[in-house]
Amino acid sequence: MPNPTRAVFETRDSCPACGSREIQTRFACSFAEPPIASFIKSFYNIDPATLGGTYRAEQCKSCSTFFQAEVGDADLLRKLYSDWVFDIGDPLRDPLYAFDIAHPRLSRDGHEVMAAAASLGLSLPHLRTLDFGMGWAGWARIAHSLGCQSYGYDLSPERMAYAAALGIRAPEPDDRFHFINTEQVFEHLTDPLGAALRLADALLPGGILKLSVPSSRGLDRLFDSLAGREDVSHEEIMPLQPLEHVNSFSRAGLCELAGRVGLRCLQPPIAASYAFLRHHRTLDARKPMKVAKEIIRPFYQRINSRNHHMWFRKACSH
């Protein structure tokens, strides 16, 4: 069982979404005590006794966002994401990833790229996209396959090299984009405001930032019942998973965060959401269940209680 050689935690004393200092502690215990210790040992395969620090779940009284007050420093986070988090290796071993890469016009991400272009009044070849926190570049590869000017960024040099070999460009400081995709990224960030500022600056006037994060569903009930328990399941604690998911935003919190960097909430027009219907070979009639999912998805994303999927737009220049 690997052990951290040094664990340093930094403390956040204000809401990472709206900035309010009116917060309340919903649950706190050492990372080395149950039920958090048993989760860390089984999920990350490390000895929690050597970790130190406290799992302290706070909730903002203003926007209801949950967050972990103690977060790992840069060295601890590097170890977390390089050594402790399971890596699938070759992403093409994932059947869904492999199918979407082989059939980008049929994919959920492909349909989203088409919706973005339609919302912005652009053709796919004129759409400049950035996949921020891209992982193995699935979204960026699909945008590239559809003819977009596709860029991608990830902290992992290995993943950056993988994407570059497939034609995904790395962004330069002066690059600007029409659409920036962040899929399951902002819940991991210890400084989401700083990231939002950089991404807002990277948007062209009128450009769109997408934030997709897990909701805080179930956390109220969990924290009311967690004291005295010996363990906790991944499904229960996933929205504010120890060490990794340090933010669990409310919809109001995401709007506050975006507003602080000059972006306003944009509800994608229904017509744009179904822009994929105007493109060739975007549905497979031989798979009626998949067709039904793609038809329902634009509505479901607006009401999904497990995940927040929101677009935010930068003001157009005058």
GUDO-996635 format. One record per residue (C-alpha): residue number from 1; residue in three letters; x negated, y negated, z negated. Coordinates in Angstrom, 3 decimals. Example, Ala and Ser with C-alpha at 12.3 -4.5 7.8 and 13.67 -1.06 7.14 Angstrom:
(1; "ALA"; (-12.300; 4.500; -7.800)),
(2; "SER"; (-13.670; 1.060; -7.140)),
//
This chain:
(1; "MET"; (0.000; 0.000; 0.000)),
(2; "PRO"; (-1.666; -3.281; 1.099)),
(3; "ASN"; (-2.022; -6.049; -1.479)),
(4; "PRO"; (-2.344; -9.794; -0.893)),
(5; "THR"; (-5.813; -11.041; -1.796)),
(6; "ARG"; (-4.468; -14.479; -2.707)),
(7; "ALA"; (-0.925; -15.719; -2.936)),
(8; "VAL"; (-0.342; -19.445; -3.159)),
(9; "PHE"; (3.159; -20.910; -3.272)),
(10; "GLU"; (4.277; -24.452; -2.633)),
(11; "THR"; (7.404; -25.944; -4.210)),
(12; "ARG"; (10.207; -27.708; -2.351)),
(13; "ASP"; (12.354; -29.895; -4.602)),
(14; "SER"; (14.788; -31.319; -2.060)),
(15; "CYS"; (17.172; -29.885; 0.515)),
(16; "PRO"; (15.279; -28.989; 3.716)),
(17; "ALA"; (18.369; -29.865; 5.756)),
(18; "CYS"; (19.767; -33.178; 4.474)),
(19; "GLY"; (16.954; -34.209; 2.114)),
(20; "SER"; (19.154; -34.498; -0.975)),
(21; "ARG"; (17.573; -33.901; -4.372)),
(22; "GLU"; (20.960; -33.014; -5.850)),
(23; "ILE"; (20.396; -29.265; -5.968)),
(24; "GLN"; (21.302; -26.421; -8.290)),
(25; "THR"; (19.525; -23.154; -9.018)),
(26; "ARG"; (21.759; -20.226; -8.089)),
(27; "PHE"; (19.336; -17.425; -9.013)),
(28; "ALA"; (15.716; -17.132; -10.110)),
(29; "CYS"; (13.360; -14.318; -11.047)),
(30; "SER"; (9.720; -13.442; -10.537)),
(31; "PHE"; (8.829; -11.680; -7.303)),
(32; "ALA"; (7.454; -8.969; -9.614)),
(33; "GLU"; (10.764; -8.393; -11.436)),
(34; "PRO"; (13.874; -6.485; -10.355)),
(35; "PRO"; (15.844; -6.723; -8.203)),
(36; "ILE"; (13.498; -8.768; -5.992)),
(37; "ALA"; (10.443; -6.604; -6.731)),
(38; "SER"; (12.099; -3.423; -5.474)),
(39; "PHE"; (13.109; -5.166; -2.243)),
(40; "ILE"; (9.602; -6.506; -1.599)),
(41; "LYS"; (7.997; -3.139; -2.306)),
(42; "SER"; (10.311; -1.202; 0.009)),
(43; "PHE"; (10.656; -3.782; 2.801)),
(44; "TYR"; (7.117; -5.164; 3.079)),
(45; "ASN"; (5.182; -2.241; 1.567)),
(46; "ILE"; (3.168; -4.462; -0.777)),
(47; "ASP"; (2.749; -4.400; -4.532)),
(48; "PRO"; (4.959; -7.232; -5.836)),
(49; "ALA"; (2.973; -7.382; -9.077)),
(50; "THR"; (0.007; -8.827; -7.168)),
(51; "LEU"; (2.088; -11.434; -5.374)),
(52; "GLY"; (2.919; -13.853; -8.175)),
(53; "GLY"; (5.415; -16.652; -7.679)),
(54; "THR"; (9.163; -16.863; -8.211)),
(55; "TYR"; (12.134; -16.196; -5.989)),
(56; "ARG"; (14.182; -19.304; -6.780)),
(57; "ALA"; (17.347; -19.711; -4.742)),
(58; "GLU"; (18.601; -23.298; -4.706)),
(59; "GLN"; (21.766; -24.732; -3.181)),
(60; "CYS"; (22.226; -28.301; -2.044)),
(61; "LYS"; (25.219; -29.988; -3.688)),
(62; "SER"; (25.617; -32.278; -0.678)),
(63; "CYS"; (25.556; -30.007; 2.403)),
(64; "SER"; (25.742; -26.543; 0.723)),
(65; "THR"; (22.547; -25.282; 2.366)),
(66; "PHE"; (20.707; -22.579; 0.397)),
(67; "PHE"; (16.908; -22.501; 0.304)),
(68; "GLN"; (13.983; -20.910; -1.484)),
(69; "ALA"; (12.208; -23.486; -3.620)),
(70; "GLU"; (8.873; -21.607; -3.646)),
(71; "VAL"; (7.435; -20.893; -0.206)),
(72; "GLY"; (4.125; -19.393; 0.863)),
(73; "ASP"; (1.237; -21.598; 1.900)),
(74; "ALA"; (-0.275; -21.284; 5.387)),
(75; "ASP"; (-2.564; -18.394; 4.428)),
(76; "LEU"; (0.208; -16.396; 2.811)),
(77; "LEU"; (2.550; -16.952; 5.756)),
(78; "ARG"; (-0.167; -15.887; 8.190)),
(79; "LYS"; (-0.605; -12.654; 6.262)),
(80; "LEU"; (3.165; -12.168; 6.027)),
(81; "TYR"; (3.747; -12.428; 9.766)),
(82; "SER"; (0.494; -10.802; 10.867)),
(83; "ASP"; (0.265; -7.861; 8.468)),
(84; "TRP"; (3.435; -7.248; 6.479)),
(85; "VAL"; (6.229; -7.743; 9.025)),
(86; "PHE"; (6.800; -4.712; 11.229)),
(87; "ASP"; (5.766; -5.245; 14.850)),
(88; "ILE"; (7.366; -3.167; 17.604)),
(89; "GLY"; (4.267; -3.359; 19.820)),
(90; "ASP"; (5.260; -3.154; 23.477)),
(91; "PRO"; (8.652; -4.948; 23.595)),
(92; "LEU"; (9.703; -2.931; 26.649)),
(93; "ARG"; (10.206; 0.007; 24.303)),
(94; "ASP"; (13.311; -1.825; 23.096)),
(95; "PRO"; (16.079; -0.675; 25.508)),
(96; "LEU"; (18.056; -3.934; 25.239)),
(97; "TYR"; (14.970; -6.078; 25.890)),
(98; "ALA"; (13.989; -3.874; 28.829)),
(99; "PHE"; (17.480; -4.005; 30.348)),
(100; "ASP"; (17.762; -7.786; 30.050)),
(101; "ILE"; (14.324; -8.341; 31.595)),
(102; "ALA"; (15.251; -6.036; 34.487)),
(103; "HIS"; (18.704; -7.631; 34.938)),
(104; "PRO"; (18.404; -11.301; 33.886)),
(105; "ARG"; (21.625; -12.362; 35.638)),
(106; "LEU"; (23.610; -9.867; 33.574)),
(107; "SER"; (22.029; -10.842; 30.251)),
(108; "ARG"; (23.421; -12.959; 27.436)),
(109; "ASP"; (20.346; -15.201; 27.607)),
(110; "GLY"; (20.692; -15.571; 31.352)),
(111; "HIS"; (24.280; -16.710; 30.922)),
(112; "GLU"; (23.144; -19.224; 28.294)),
(113; "VAL"; (20.498; -20.633; 30.641)),
(114; "MET"; (23.178; -21.070; 33.312)),
(115; "ALA"; (25.433; -22.806; 30.770)),
(116; "ALA"; (22.600; -25.170; 29.823)),
(117; "ALA"; (21.965; -26.105; 33.456)),
(118; "ALA"; (25.677; -26.703; 34.052)),
(119; "SER"; (26.003; -28.830; 30.889)),
(120; "LEU"; (23.103; -30.983; 32.057)),
(121; "GLY"; (24.264; -31.146; 35.675)),
(122; "LEU"; (21.082; -29.526; 36.945)),
(123; "SER"; (20.286; -26.650; 39.242)),
(124; "LEU"; (18.306; -23.788; 37.737)),
(125; "PRO"; (15.054; -24.681; 39.579)),
(126; "HIS"; (15.238; -28.220; 38.147)),
(127; "LEU"; (15.818; -27.084; 34.566)),
(128; "ARG"; (12.759; -27.389; 32.294)),
(129; "THR"; (13.065; -25.050; 29.304)),
(130; "LEU"; (11.029; -24.335; 26.184)),
(131; "ASP"; (11.465; -21.168; 24.136)),
(132; "PHE"; (10.147; -22.225; 20.708)),
(133; "GLY"; (9.211; -19.346; 18.400)),
(134; "MET"; (9.630; -17.094; 21.414)),
(135; "GLY"; (8.396; -13.794; 19.949)),
(136; "TRP"; (7.834; -11.508; 22.930)),
(137; "ALA"; (9.244; -14.182; 25.263)),
(138; "GLY"; (12.495; -12.442; 26.198)),
(139; "TRP"; (14.468; -15.688; 26.619)),
(140; "ALA"; (11.560; -17.437; 28.347)),
(141; "ARG"; (11.070; -14.525; 30.758)),
(142; "ILE"; (14.740; -14.566; 31.702)),
(143; "ALA"; (14.660; -18.337; 32.306)),
(144; "HIS"; (11.559; -17.830; 34.457)),
(145; "SER"; (13.248; -15.030; 36.436)),
(146; "LEU"; (16.206; -17.329; 37.119)),
(147; "GLY"; (13.874; -19.902; 38.667)),
(148; "CYS"; (13.626; -22.378; 35.791)),
(149; "GLN"; (10.440; -24.199; 34.838)),
(150; "SER"; (9.930; -21.982; 31.817)),
(151; "TYR"; (7.610; -22.692; 28.882)),
(152; "GLY"; (7.158; -20.807; 25.624)),
(153; "TYR"; (5.472; -21.214; 22.273)),
(154; "ASP"; (4.742; -18.808; 19.422)),
(155; "LEU"; (2.312; -18.867; 16.508)),
(156; "SER"; (0.910; -15.494; 17.572)),
(157; "PRO"; (-2.025; -15.764; 20.033)),
(158; "GLU"; (-1.239; -12.218; 21.162)),
(159; "ARG"; (2.305; -13.172; 22.139)),
(160; "MET"; (1.150; -16.369; 23.810)),
(161; "ALA"; (-1.287; -14.352; 25.928)),
(162; "TYR"; (1.420; -11.801; 26.743)),
(163; "ALA"; (3.774; -14.555; 27.929)),
(164; "ALA"; (1.071; -16.365; 29.925)),
(165; "ALA"; (0.299; -13.171; 31.832)),
(166; "LEU"; (3.951; -13.096; 32.922)),
(167; "GLY"; (4.041; -16.687; 34.184)),
(168; "ILE"; (5.378; -18.418; 31.063)),
(169; "ARG"; (3.545; -21.679; 30.612)),
(170; "ALA"; (2.279; -22.976; 27.262)),
(171; "PRO"; (3.560; -26.485; 26.473)),
(172; "GLU"; (1.164; -29.425; 26.448)),
(173; "PRO"; (1.629; -32.373; 24.045)),
(174; "ASP"; (3.080; -34.627; 26.765)),
(175; "ASP"; (5.494; -32.050; 28.213)),
(176; "ARG"; (9.213; -32.836; 27.947)),
(177; "PHE"; (12.161; -30.491; 28.394)),
(178; "HIS"; (15.839; -30.449; 29.268)),
(179; "PHE"; (16.667; -27.505; 26.978)),
(180; "ILE"; (14.790; -26.119; 23.972)),
(181; "ASN"; (15.807; -22.699; 22.691)),
(182; "THR"; (15.233; -21.694; 19.049)),
(183; "GLU"; (16.700; -18.265; 18.292)),
(184; "GLN"; (16.420; -17.080; 14.675)),
(185; "VAL"; (13.515; -19.457; 14.012)),
(186; "PHE"; (14.541; -22.289; 11.670)),
(187; "GLU"; (15.447; -19.996; 8.780)),
(188; "HIS"; (11.716; -19.115; 8.607)),
(189; "LEU"; (10.314; -22.655; 8.595)),
(190; "THR"; (9.012; -24.176; 5.374)),
(191; "ASP"; (9.261; -27.654; 6.967)),
(192; "PRO"; (12.285; -27.573; 9.282)),
(193; "LEU"; (12.495; -31.375; 9.396)),
(194; "GLY"; (8.948; -31.635; 10.725)),
(195; "ALA"; (9.684; -29.023; 13.381)),
(196; "ALA"; (12.948; -30.732; 14.338)),
(197; "LEU"; (11.128; -34.066; 14.716)),
(198; "ARG"; (8.555; -32.520; 17.069)),
(199; "LEU"; (11.213; -30.752; 19.127)),
(200; "ALA"; (13.432; -33.825; 19.349)),
(201; "ASP"; (10.441; -35.791; 20.620)),
(202; "ALA"; (9.814; -33.057; 23.221)),
(203; "LEU"; (13.333; -33.427; 24.648)),
(204; "LEU"; (13.969; -35.511; 27.719)),
(205; "PRO"; (16.702; -38.138; 27.312)),
(206; "GLY"; (20.014; -36.298; 27.273)),
(207; "GLY"; (18.227; -33.011; 26.564)),
(208; "ILE"; (19.589; -30.271; 24.324)),
(209; "LEU"; (18.118; -28.468; 21.302)),
(210; "LYS"; (19.745; -25.127; 20.442)),
(211; "LEU"; (19.614; -23.928; 16.835)),
(212; "SER"; (20.729; -20.359; 16.178)),
(213; "VAL"; (20.330; -19.140; 12.577)),
(214; "PRO"; (21.991; -16.655; 10.220)),
(215; "SER"; (24.805; -18.109; 8.135)),
(216; "SER"; (24.847; -18.005; 4.342)),
(217; "ARG"; (27.790; -15.621; 4.361)),
(218; "GLY"; (27.901; -13.564; 1.173)),
(219; "LEU"; (25.279; -15.520; -0.788)),
(220; "ASP"; (27.766; -17.071; -3.222)),
(221; "ARG"; (29.055; -13.633; -4.180)),
(222; "LEU"; (25.571; -12.136; -4.259)),
(223; "PHE"; (24.015; -14.705; -6.582)),
(224; "ASP"; (26.989; -14.495; -8.947)),
(225; "SER"; (26.327; -10.758; -9.339)),
(226; "LEU"; (22.560; -10.362; -8.981)),
(227; "ALA"; (21.438; -10.792; -12.604)),
(228; "GLY"; (20.743; -7.466; -14.270)),
(229; "ARG"; (20.646; -5.421; -11.071)),
(230; "GLU"; (17.728; -3.101; -10.316)),
(231; "ASP"; (17.773; -3.499; -6.537)),
(232; "VAL"; (19.374; -5.377; -3.665)),
(233; "SER"; (19.953; -4.276; -0.081)),
(234; "HIS"; (18.527; -5.976; 2.993)),
(235; "GLU"; (22.037; -6.623; 4.325)),
(236; "GLU"; (23.012; -8.467; 1.144)),
(237; "ILE"; (19.950; -10.681; 0.810)),
(238; "MET"; (19.072; -11.128; 4.502)),
(239; "PRO"; (20.422; -14.718; 4.763)),
(240; "LEU"; (17.863; -15.818; 2.125)),
(241; "GLN"; (15.410; -12.930; 2.394)),
(242; "PRO"; (12.479; -13.204; -0.042)),
(243; "LEU"; (9.332; -14.759; 1.501)),
(244; "GLU"; (10.691; -14.779; 5.048)),
(245; "HIS"; (14.130; -16.446; 5.365)),
(246; "VAL"; (13.398; -19.517; 3.268)),
(247; "ASN"; (16.401; -21.527; 4.543)),
(248; "SER"; (20.040; -20.510; 4.884)),
(249; "PHE"; (21.735; -23.455; 6.552)),
(250; "SER"; (25.374; -24.423; 6.454)),
(251; "ARG"; (26.858; -25.924; 9.609)),
(252; "ALA"; (26.980; -29.267; 7.812)),
(253; "GLY"; (23.313; -28.859; 6.928)),
(254; "LEU"; (22.323; -28.231; 10.530)),
(255; "CYS"; (24.239; -31.341; 11.613)),
(256; "GLU"; (22.498; -33.376; 8.890)),
(257; "LEU"; (19.090; -32.031; 9.926)),
(258; "ALA"; (19.706; -32.841; 13.583)),
(259; "GLY"; (21.066; -36.280; 12.710)),
(260; "ARG"; (17.895; -37.125; 10.798)),
(261; "VAL"; (15.901; -36.743; 14.034)),
(262; "GLY"; (18.364; -38.614; 16.257)),
(263; "LEU"; (20.344; -35.712; 17.716)),
(264; "ARG"; (24.113; -35.305; 17.743)),
(265; "CYS"; (26.162; -32.144; 17.785)),
(266; "LEU"; (27.312; -31.079; 21.246)),
(267; "GLN"; (30.086; -28.574; 21.803)),
(268; "PRO"; (29.283; -26.983; 25.177)),
(269; "PRO"; (32.194; -27.579; 27.554)),
(270; "ILE"; (34.147; -24.410; 28.215)),
(271; "ALA"; (33.636; -24.808; 31.968)),
(272; "ALA"; (29.851; -24.947; 31.431)),
(273; "SER"; (29.967; -21.945; 29.100)),
(274; "TYR"; (31.400; -19.925; 31.976)),
(275; "ALA"; (28.973; -21.292; 34.583)),
(276; "PHE"; (27.652; -17.736; 35.042)),
(277; "LEU"; (30.896; -16.906; 36.859)),
(278; "ARG"; (29.796; -19.267; 39.637)),
(279; "HIS"; (26.578; -17.304; 40.174)),
(280; "HIS"; (26.180; -14.024; 42.026)),
(281; "ARG"; (25.834; -10.650; 40.274)),
(282; "THR"; (26.321; -11.915; 36.719)),
(283; "LEU"; (28.880; -9.258; 35.729)),
(284; "ASP"; (28.839; -5.505; 36.290)),
(285; "ALA"; (32.358; -4.213; 36.928)),
(286; "ARG"; (31.138; -0.699; 36.172)),
(287; "LYS"; (30.693; -1.722; 32.534)),
(288; "PRO"; (34.055; -3.158; 31.422)),
(289; "MET"; (33.057; -3.395; 27.739)),
(290; "LYS"; (30.014; -5.510; 28.613)),
(291; "VAL"; (32.182; -7.687; 30.863)),
(292; "ALA"; (34.652; -8.191; 28.005)),
(293; "LYS"; (31.833; -9.212; 25.639)),
(294; "GLU"; (30.519; -11.815; 28.064)),
(295; "ILE"; (34.006; -13.264; 28.573)),
(296; "ILE"; (34.662; -13.458; 24.822)),
(297; "ARG"; (31.191; -14.641; 23.777)),
(298; "PRO"; (31.611; -18.439; 24.347)),
(299; "PHE"; (34.607; -18.438; 21.991)),
(300; "TYR"; (33.121; -16.002; 19.475)),
(301; "GLN"; (29.937; -18.056; 19.077)),
(302; "ARG"; (32.051; -20.949; 17.804)),
(303; "ILE"; (33.714; -18.932; 15.042)),
(304; "ASN"; (31.094; -16.283; 14.197)),
(305; "SER"; (30.835; -16.245; 10.397)),
(306; "ARG"; (27.524; -14.359; 10.417)),
(307; "ASN"; (25.536; -16.720; 12.611)),
(308; "HIS"; (25.480; -20.436; 13.398)),
(309; "HIS"; (24.949; -21.098; 17.112)),
(310; "MET"; (24.846; -24.854; 17.733)),
(311; "TRP"; (23.624; -27.292; 20.378)),
(312; "PHE"; (22.377; -30.813; 19.636)),
(313; "ARG"; (21.830; -33.516; 22.237)),
(314; "LYS"; (19.366; -36.376; 22.466)),
(315; "ALA"; (20.773; -39.755; 23.458)),
(316; "CYS"; (20.386; -40.732; 27.094)),
(317; "SER"; (18.181; -43.754; 27.845)),
(318; "HIS"; (19.845; -46.928; 28.945)),
//
